[in-house]
Amino acid sequence: MRILHLTAASTFCMLALLCVAWELWLAPLRPGGSWLALKVLPLLWIAPGILRGKLYTFRASTMLILIYFAEGAVRAYSDTGFSSTLALIEVVLTTVYFVSAIAYVRACRAVRSAADATPA
């Protein structure tokens, strides 16, 4: 369960860093940076819950992360050059996060139900 949490939290942090770096330095839409870097704000808002391993935050984040997956898929198809590569990295990070977050929630629920079933 710890490995699932670490995998989810690390890919979540890498995604947030990618979003900022992509729009400000690596391949911004406009020279000098883009306001699209603000797309990281929803990630920063839920980051404390993800880092602490809060189940409710993990459940909610699996819905939020789909927006970033969709953006990565669209930009991987429509952008060219390095921006397309960054979009593919975003798709991979969101997929790894989604799978590990779902697995973490299921593992926590299994542990909780096993603890509830144990006679006192």
Buried (B, 14 or more C-beta within 10 A) or exposed (E): EEEBBEBBBBBBBBBBEBBBBBBBEEBBEEEEEBEBBEBBEBBEEBBEBBBEBBEEBBEBBBEEBEEBBEBBBEBBEEBEEEBBBBBBBBBBBBBBBBBBBBBBBEBBEEEEEEEEEEEE
